[in-house]
Amino acid sequence: MPFDVRRLDIYRKVPKDLTQPTYTGACISILCCVFMLFLFLSELTGFIATEIVNELYVDDPDKNSGGKIDVSLNVSLPNLHCDLVGLDIQDEMGRHEVGHIDNSMKVALNDGYGCRFEGEFTINKVPGNFHVSTHSATAQPQSPDMTHTIHRLTFGEKLQEVHNVQGAFNALGGADRMASNPLASHDYILKIVPTVYEHLGGKQRFSYQYTVANKEYVAYSHTGRIIPAIWFRYDLSPITVKYTEKRPPLYRFITTICAIIGGTFTVAGIIDSCIFTASEAWKKIQIGKMS
C-alpha cells in the first residue's frame, strides 16, 4: 500500500457542516482582525523608520582631513566700517595670520557704517584662536565699536538637514551682543567635540559640535589704548560622538508579525471558547430549571 503523504498534515480540516457560527465569535473575529491590522501597521512603521543610535569613543574620526577643520563664520558688526574689520588666526603650531581674506566676504550695513563678515577657513586640530578685530587695519580707529550679532559659527560638514539629530552644531547662532559695552572685548571659549554621522548605506559625514562660555572685558594695549576684539578660543575634546542610522533586520520584522498573528488568533480562540462554553453551560442550567 503506497504511503499517503496526507498523514503528515498537522492542520486537519474540519468539515464546514460540523462547525457552528455564533454572533459572539463573529464579533471576536472582527475585533481580532482590527487589532492585528493595528499591530501590523505599527510594526511596519517602526520597521520603515530609521533609528538613530549614538555612541561615544576616544579617537580622531576624520583621519583623512590632514589635521584640518573647516570653519564657517557669519557675524554682523553694525557700528564698524568694513575697511576696519579683519580676521586673525593663530594656534599652538605656530600659525599666525593677520587679516585672513581667503574665502571671505564683507557686506556693508547701515549705509556703510556697519559690516557683515562672512568667511570660510580652516584651523588646525590643536588649541588656538581666531578673532574678528581691527588689528589688520592700516589705521586704528579711535573708538572701535565691537557690538555684534553672530549668525553662524559651525565646524566641519553641515548636518542641519538631519532633523532627528539634536546637537549644538551652531551653539552661537543668534548670539546678540548689541547691548554690551561698545569698547569691550568678547571672549568665546569653545570646547569642540568631533561628531560622526553614518548613513544606512555606510557613508560617513564628519562634523563638530561645541559648547561655549563667554566673558566680556575691556582690554588695553601696551600703549594704553583700548583695542577691542571678538575672540573665539577653541580646544578639541578627545571624545567623539557617533550617530548611526539603523533599521531592524527583515527577519525580526517577519518574526514579530508571525508572533502578532499567532498570538492574537490563539488568545481570541481562547476567549471565544470560554464565552461559548459559558453560554452553553448557562443554557443547560436554564433548561434544567424549566424541567
C-alpha positions as CSV (number, residue, x, y, z in Angstrom):
1,M,0.0,0.0,0.0
2,P,1.6,3.3,-1.0
3,F,2.4,5.8,1.7
4,D,-0.2,8.7,1.9
5,V,1.7,11.9,2.4
6,R,-1.6,13.5,3.7
7,R,-0.9,11.6,7.0
8,L,1.7,14.2,7.8
9,D,-0.8,17.1,7.7
10,I,-1.0,18.5,11.2
11,Y,-3.6,21.1,10.2
12,R,-6.5,18.7,9.8
13,K,-9.6,20.3,8.2
14,V,-13.0,20.1,9.9
15,P,-16.0,19.8,7.5
16,K,-17.9,23.0,7.3
17,D,-21.2,21.4,8.2
18,L,-19.7,20.4,11.5
19,T,-18.8,24.0,12.6
20,Q,-21.2,26.3,14.3
21,P,-21.0,30.1,13.7
22,T,-22.0,32.4,16.6
23,Y,-22.6,36.1,16.9
24,T,-20.0,36.2,19.7
25,G,-17.4,34.5,17.5
26,A,-18.2,37.0,14.7
27,C,-17.6,40.0,17.0
28,I,-14.4,38.5,18.4
29,S,-13.2,37.7,14.8
30,I,-13.8,41.3,13.7
31,L,-12.1,42.7,16.8
32,C,-9.2,40.3,16.3
33,C,-8.7,41.4,12.6
34,V,-8.8,45.1,13.6
35,F,-6.3,44.5,16.4
36,M,-3.9,42.6,14.1
37,L,-4.1,45.3,11.5
38,F,-3.3,47.9,14.1
39,L,-0.3,46.0,15.4
40,F,0.9,45.2,11.8
41,L,0.8,48.8,10.8
42,S,2.6,49.8,14.0
43,E,5.4,47.3,13.4
44,L,5.6,48.3,9.7
45,T,6.0,51.9,10.6
46,G,8.7,51.0,13.1
47,F,10.5,48.8,10.5
48,I,10.4,51.5,7.8
49,A,11.5,54.3,10.2
50,T,15.2,54.8,10.7
51,E,16.6,54.6,14.3
52,I,19.5,56.8,15.4
53,V,21.9,55.1,17.7
54,N,24.6,57.2,19.4
55,E,27.9,56.1,21.0
56,L,31.0,57.7,22.5
57,Y,34.6,56.7,21.9
58,V,38.1,58.2,22.0
59,D,39.6,58.6,18.6
60,D,40.1,61.1,15.7
61,P,37.3,60.1,13.4
62,D,38.4,62.0,10.3
63,K,42.0,60.9,9.7
64,N,41.8,61.9,6.1
65,S,41.3,65.6,6.8
66,G,45.0,66.4,7.1
67,G,44.6,67.6,10.6
68,K,42.3,70.5,9.5
69,I,38.8,71.6,10.4
70,D,36.6,73.6,8.2
71,V,35.1,76.7,9.9
72,S,32.1,78.8,8.7
73,L,31.7,82.2,10.4
74,N,29.0,84.9,9.8
75,V,28.9,87.9,12.1
76,S,27.5,91.4,11.8
77,L,29.1,94.5,13.3
78,P,26.5,97.3,12.7
79,N,28.8,100.1,14.0
80,L,32.2,99.2,12.5
81,H,33.2,100.1,8.9
82,C,34.2,97.2,6.6
83,D,37.6,98.7,6.0
84,L,38.4,98.1,9.7
85,V,37.1,94.6,10.0
86,G,39.6,91.7,9.7
87,L,40.0,88.1,10.8
88,D,43.2,86.9,12.5
89,I,44.1,83.2,13.1
90,Q,46.7,81.7,15.4
91,D,47.3,78.4,17.1
92,E,49.9,76.4,19.1
93,M,51.5,75.0,15.9
94,G,52.9,78.5,15.2
95,R,50.3,79.7,12.8
96,H,49.7,83.4,12.9
97,E,47.7,85.1,10.2
98,V,46.6,88.7,10.4
99,G,43.9,89.9,8.1
100,H,42.9,86.5,6.6
101,I,41.0,87.2,3.4
102,D,40.7,83.8,1.6
103,N,37.0,82.7,1.0
104,S,35.7,85.7,2.9
105,M,33.3,88.5,2.1
106,K,32.3,91.8,3.7
107,V,28.9,93.3,3.2
108,A,28.3,96.9,4.1
109,L,25.5,97.6,6.6
110,N,23.7,100.8,7.8
111,D,24.7,102.9,4.7
112,G,28.4,101.8,5.0
113,Y,28.7,102.5,8.8
114,G,28.5,98.8,9.6
115,C,29.7,95.5,8.2
116,R,28.7,91.8,8.0
117,F,31.7,89.5,7.8
118,E,31.3,86.0,6.2
119,G,34.2,83.7,6.0
120,E,35.1,80.1,5.4
121,F,38.5,78.9,6.5
122,T,40.4,76.0,8.1
123,I,42.0,75.6,11.5
124,N,44.5,73.0,12.7
125,K,43.4,70.4,15.2
126,V,45.3,72.0,18.0
127,P,44.3,74.6,20.6
128,G,44.2,78.1,19.2
129,N,42.0,81.0,18.5
130,F,40.6,83.2,15.7
131,H,39.3,86.6,16.3
132,V,37.5,89.5,14.5
133,S,39.3,92.7,15.2
134,T,40.8,95.9,13.7
135,H,44.3,94.6,14.1
136,S,44.8,94.3,10.3
137,A,43.6,97.9,9.6
138,T,46.2,100.3,8.3
139,A,45.0,102.9,10.7
140,Q,43.4,102.0,14.1
141,P,40.1,103.8,14.9
142,Q,39.9,106.0,18.0
143,S,36.9,104.2,19.5
144,P,36.0,100.9,17.6
145,D,32.6,99.6,18.4
146,M,32.6,95.8,18.8
147,T,28.9,95.3,19.4
148,H,27.8,92.4,17.2
149,T,25.4,89.6,16.4
150,I,26.7,86.1,15.5
151,H,24.5,84.5,12.8
152,R,26.5,81.3,12.3
153,L,29.6,79.6,13.6
154,T,29.9,76.0,12.5
155,F,32.7,73.4,12.2
156,G,33.0,70.6,9.7
157,E,30.2,69.4,7.4
158,K,26.7,70.8,7.8
159,L,24.2,68.4,9.4
160,Q,21.3,70.8,9.6
161,E,19.2,68.8,7.2
162,V,19.4,65.8,9.5
163,H,16.4,66.7,11.7
164,N,16.4,63.8,14.0
165,V,19.8,64.6,15.5
166,Q,19.8,67.0,18.3
167,G,23.1,68.7,18.9
168,A,25.0,72.0,19.4
169,F,26.3,72.3,15.9
170,N,25.6,76.1,15.8
171,A,25.6,76.9,19.5
172,L,26.5,80.6,19.0
173,G,23.9,81.1,16.2
174,G,21.7,84.1,17.2
175,A,24.1,85.4,19.9
176,D,23.3,89.1,20.3
177,R,25.8,91.5,22.0
178,M,24.3,94.7,20.7
179,A,23.6,95.9,24.3
180,S,27.1,95.4,25.5
181,N,29.8,98.0,26.1
182,P,31.0,99.2,22.6
183,L,34.6,99.2,23.7
184,A,34.6,95.8,25.3
185,S,36.3,92.7,24.1
186,H,34.4,89.4,23.9
187,D,35.9,86.1,24.7
188,Y,34.1,83.0,23.5
189,I,35.7,79.8,24.9
190,L,34.8,76.8,22.8
191,K,35.1,73.1,23.5
192,I,34.9,71.4,20.1
193,V,33.5,67.8,20.1
194,P,34.1,65.7,16.9
195,T,30.9,64.2,15.6
196,V,30.3,61.4,13.0
197,Y,27.0,60.7,11.3
198,E,26.8,57.4,9.5
199,H,24.0,56.8,7.0
200,L,22.3,53.5,6.4
201,G,24.5,52.9,3.3
202,G,27.6,53.3,5.4
203,K,28.5,56.8,4.2
204,Q,30.1,58.9,7.0
205,R,29.9,62.6,7.4
206,F,32.2,64.5,9.8
207,S,31.0,67.5,11.7
208,Y,31.7,69.1,15.1
209,Q,29.6,70.2,18.0
210,Y,30.8,72.7,20.6
211,T,30.0,74.1,24.0
212,V,30.6,77.7,24.7
213,A,31.3,80.0,27.6
214,N,31.8,83.7,27.2
215,K,33.1,86.8,29.1
216,E,33.3,90.5,28.4
217,Y,36.1,92.8,29.4
218,V,37.9,96.0,28.4
219,A,41.4,95.3,27.1
220,Y,44.2,97.8,26.9
221,S,47.3,97.6,24.6
222,H,50.8,98.4,25.7
223,T,50.3,102.0,24.7
224,G,47.3,102.3,26.9
225,R,44.8,102.3,24.0
226,I,41.6,100.2,24.1
227,I,41.7,97.8,21.2
228,P,38.6,95.5,21.5
229,A,38.2,92.3,19.6
230,I,35.8,89.3,19.3
231,W,37.8,86.2,20.4
232,F,37.0,82.6,19.7
233,R,39.3,80.4,21.7
234,Y,39.0,76.7,21.0
235,D,40.2,73.4,22.2
236,L,39.3,69.9,21.0
237,S,37.7,67.2,23.1
238,P,39.3,63.7,22.8
239,I,35.7,62.2,22.9
240,T,34.0,61.6,19.6
241,V,30.2,61.3,19.3
242,K,28.9,59.0,16.6
243,Y,25.4,58.8,15.3
244,T,24.5,55.7,13.3
245,E,21.3,55.1,11.3
246,K,20.0,51.7,11.9
247,R,16.9,49.7,10.7
248,P,15.7,46.4,12.3
249,P,16.6,43.4,10.2
250,L,13.9,41.8,8.0
251,Y,13.9,38.5,9.9
252,R,13.0,40.4,13.1
253,F,10.1,42.1,11.4
254,I,8.8,38.8,10.0
255,T,9.2,37.1,13.4
256,T,7.2,39.9,15.1
257,I,4.4,39.7,12.5
258,C,4.2,35.9,13.0
259,A,4.0,36.4,16.7
260,I,1.3,39.0,16.4
261,I,-0.9,36.9,14.1
262,G,-0.4,33.6,16.0
263,G,-0.7,35.2,19.4
264,T,-3.8,37.2,18.5
265,F,-5.5,34.1,17.0
266,T,-4.6,32.0,20.0
267,V,-5.9,34.5,22.6
268,A,-9.0,35.2,20.6
269,G,-9.7,31.5,20.2
270,I,-9.4,31.0,24.0
271,I,-11.7,33.9,24.7
272,D,-14.3,32.7,22.2
273,S,-14.1,29.1,23.6
274,C,-14.6,30.4,27.1
275,I,-17.5,32.5,26.2
276,F,-19.1,29.7,24.1
277,T,-18.6,27.1,26.9
278,A,-20.0,29.5,29.5
279,S,-23.1,30.3,27.3
280,E,-23.7,26.6,26.7
281,A,-23.5,25.8,30.4
282,W,-25.8,28.7,31.2
283,K,-28.4,27.3,28.6
284,K,-28.2,23.9,30.2
285,I,-28.8,25.4,33.7
286,Q,-31.8,27.3,32.3
287,I,-33.2,24.1,30.7
288,G,-32.7,22.2,34.0
289,K,-34.7,24.9,35.9
290,M,-37.5,24.7,33.3
291,S,-37.8,21.0,33.6
